[in-house]
Amino acid sequence: MRIEHVAIWTKDIEKFKSFYEKYFEATSSELYHNPTKGFYSYFLSFPDGETRMEIMNQDNVAESDSITYGYAHIAMALGSEKAVDEMTERLSNDGYKHTNGPRTTGDGYYESVFEDPEGNVLELTV
């Protein structure tokens, strides 16, 4: 089990991406766009080959609507869909707030989403 990525909401996704490419040698995925939601994201990979950051933006969303710019979630890689399903059941049974999934997202992640004991978003993925 390992932290798969950390996600951050950004107001200017291209400027944010360029900053991490220029100063921290990040390489970027292709831009993902979900036109239904007006959602955009890049995955930035760092030189160690394992560390990744998802940077996200959404059209027509004010900070007060549904997002706060900055930290969005921590994704934990569990190794398999079965492990995601088992952890989903375990956390649900232990009373943690389950907010989404398990499901396969538009950008190909199999995930289930919970809140940790302090309400931080925790994404379980393969």
Beta strands, then each sheet from edge to edge (+ up, - down):
strand 1: 2-9
strand 2: 27-28
strand 3: 32-34
strand 4: 39-45
strand 5: 52-58
strand 6: 70-77
strand 7: 98-104
strand 8: 110-115
strand 9: 121-125
sheet 1: 2+ 4- 5+ 1+ 6- 9- 8+ 7-
sheet 2: 2+ 4- 3+
end
